[in-house]
Amino acid sequence: MIRRRGETEKRRRGERTIAPPPGLRVSQSGFTLIELVITVAVLAILTLGVIPLVQVSAKRQKEQQLREALRDMREAIDQFHREALAGAQYQVNQGTTGTGGVDPNSGLPSGRGGGTGTGTGTSTGTGTGTPPVANPLADPRVRVFITDQTIFTADNVDRYPPDLDTLVKGVDVLPITAGGLGRRGNLNYTATEAATQDQAMPKTKVYLRALPIDPMTGKADWVLRSCYDSADSTSWGGENVFDVHSASKGLALNGEKYSDW
């Protein structure tokens, strides 16, 4: 009787009454306080376990980026050094082809290497001499040589990059085929071939697209070392850039210092 009156009142107000299906019990109870506490505790434990894993993963990713940045810069430094030596050798070849010529096999000025010695008897003896000098122009990794040798100061006779900016800005180079072996005076090439190749115009070659950012410091504040600095030196001598290291004082996941990489 009471239920019917309630339905009648709702119909008067325009409300619809949805009756539950037969046999379905409607429960008005919710979560208890104990269930909520247990749920929050489990979520907290899971969160505390996931956060360190995320931090370790992020740190490992930064370490991989640091290794790649160091490798790219060191490869650029070594390639610059090889092509700078090739440019110096080219100048030597050009300066000596008028007198002694160039060895067509090695590309070096005639007479480089060899030795002198003294001996006793007819078939035995001892001798000393300087070994043949390696020809940088014959290095298969060297396809061009640096033409501008004025960027190297008297303190940088080893011809490493004077700074990292030089690797980004680039230097003028010529291909090895363009007079790289001192064509003039070499009997293997005609005068026409030598003159044509010597007229090639230098092009600017860059060794780094951009100066990498140290992922550990967020800046391009690399620690430089010249070939005259000791391995444990804390300051850069300034003669050239022989090696680079991270400025971070942190420790890697393997316990090593980033500055030692």
C-alpha positions, 0 to 999 in steps of 0.5 A, a space after each residue: 500500500 505504501 509502495 503504491 502511494 510512493 509510485 503514485 506521487 512520483 508519477 504526479 511529479 513526472 518521475 519514472 520508477 525503474 523497478 529492479 529485475 526479479 531476484 536481484 538484490 540491491 545492496 547499499 553497502 560500499 568499501 569498508 575502511 580496512 579495504 581502503 587502507 589495504 588498497 592504498 598500502 598496495 598502491 604505495 608499495 607498487 609506486 615505491 618499487 617502480 620509481 627506482 626502476 624509472 630513475 635507473 632507466 633514465 640514468 642508463 639512457 643518459 650514460 648511453 648518450 654520454 658515451 655516444 657524444 664522447 665517441 663522436 667527438 673523439 672520432 672527429 678529433 682523430 679524423 681531423 688529425 689525420 687529414 691535417 697531417 695529410 695536408 702538411 705532407 702535401 705541402 712537403 711534397 709540393 716543396 720537394 718535387 722540384 729537387 728530389 721528386 716524389 716517390 710514386 709508390 709511397 707519395 713521400 719525397 724521394 730519399 725519405 727513410 733509409 739508413 747508414 751503417 758500418 760492417 766488418 768482413 764481406 757479408 756481415 755487418 751492423 747498421 743503424 738508420 731511421 725507419 721509413 716515415 708513414 705516408 698520411 696521404 696513403 691512409 685509406 681513411 683519408 680522402 681529403 687533406 686540410 689546405 689551411 695550415 695557418 690555423 695551427 700555432 707553433 705550439 700545435 706542431 702535432 696538428 690536432 684541432 685548436 679547439 672544438 669550435 673548429 670541428 663545428 665551423 669546418 676547415 678548407 680541404 681538397 680531395 687527395 686526387 687533386 694534387 694530393 701526391 704532388 703530381 708535378 714532377 711525378 712521371 706517372 702523371 702528365 703536366 696537363 693532368 697535374 695542372 687540371 687537378 691543382 686547379 681544384 677549389 677548396 671546400 669547407 668540411 665540418 667534422 661535427 654537426 653541432 657541439 654535443 650537450 653533456 647529458 650529465 650537466 645539461 651544458 656543452 662544458 666539456 673538459 679538454 686535454 691537449 696531447 701535452 697534458 698529463 692524464 691526471 691533469 686538472 687544467 687544459 694546456 691550450 695547445 690543442 684538443 687531444 681528448 675530451 671528458 665530461 665535467 660531471 663529478 657523478 658516479 656511473 651505475 658501474 661505479 666509475 666516474 663520468 670524468 674518467 670516461 
